[in-house]
Amino acid sequence: MARIFWVVCPGCKERFYAHYEDFRHKPWKLRCPFCELEFAQEESPRIDE
Protein backbone atom coordinates (compact mmCIF):
# COMPACT_ATOMS: atom_id res chain seq x y z
CA MET A 1 0.00 0.00 0.00
CA ALA A 2 1.34 3.42 -0.95
CA ARG A 3 2.13 5.83 1.86
CA ILE A 4 0.83 9.38 1.46
CA PHE A 5 0.97 12.65 3.32
CA TRP A 6 -1.48 15.54 3.30
CA VAL A 7 -0.36 19.07 2.57
CA VAL A 8 -2.12 22.45 2.51
CA CYS A 9 -1.38 24.85 -0.35
CA PRO A 10 -0.02 28.19 0.90
CA GLY A 11 -1.82 29.95 -1.97
CA CYS A 12 -5.41 28.73 -2.09
CA LYS A 13 -5.39 26.87 1.27
CA GLU A 14 -6.82 23.69 -0.29
CA ARG A 15 -5.68 20.34 1.10
CA PHE A 16 -4.29 17.58 -1.13
CA TYR A 17 -2.12 14.51 -0.80
CA ALA A 18 1.24 13.47 -2.22
CA HIS A 19 3.17 10.21 -2.35
CA TYR A 20 5.44 10.03 0.70
CA GLU A 21 8.38 8.14 -0.81
CA ASP A 22 8.50 10.37 -3.90
CA PHE A 23 8.13 13.79 -2.26
CA ARG A 24 8.40 13.93 1.54
CA HIS A 25 11.76 15.28 2.77
CA LYS A 26 12.97 15.64 -0.82
CA PRO A 27 14.05 18.91 -2.51
CA TRP A 28 11.22 18.69 -5.09
CA LYS A 29 8.56 21.36 -5.21
CA LEU A 30 4.92 20.38 -4.87
CA ARG A 31 2.26 21.60 -7.30
CA CYS A 32 -1.24 22.31 -6.05
CA PRO A 33 -3.84 20.50 -8.19
CA PHE A 34 -6.35 23.26 -7.49
CA CYS A 35 -4.50 26.51 -8.26
CA GLU A 36 -1.30 25.13 -9.92
CA LEU A 37 1.00 26.95 -7.46
CA GLU A 38 4.45 25.37 -7.11
CA PHE A 39 5.90 25.58 -3.61
CA ALA A 40 8.47 24.02 -1.30
CA GLN A 41 7.09 21.82 1.48
CA GLU A 42 8.42 24.25 4.06
CA GLU A 43 6.02 26.90 2.73
CA SER A 44 2.94 24.83 3.54
CA PRO A 45 0.95 26.03 6.56
CA ARG A 46 0.17 22.40 7.48
CA ILE A 47 1.49 18.92 6.70
CA ASP A 48 -0.10 15.75 8.11
CA GLU A 49 1.95 12.57 7.84
HELIX and SHEET records of a PDB file:
HELIX    1   1 TYR A   20  PHE A   23  1                                   4    
HELIX    2   2 GLN A   41  GLU A   43  5                                   3    
SHEET    1   A 3 ARG A  15  HIS A  19  0                                        
SHEET    2   A 3 ILE A   4  VAL A   8 -1                                        
SHEET    3   A 3 ILE A  47  ASP A  48 -1                                        
SHEET    1   B 2 LEU A  30  ARG A  31  0                                        
SHEET    2   B 2 GLU A  38  PHE A  39 -1                                        
END                                                                             
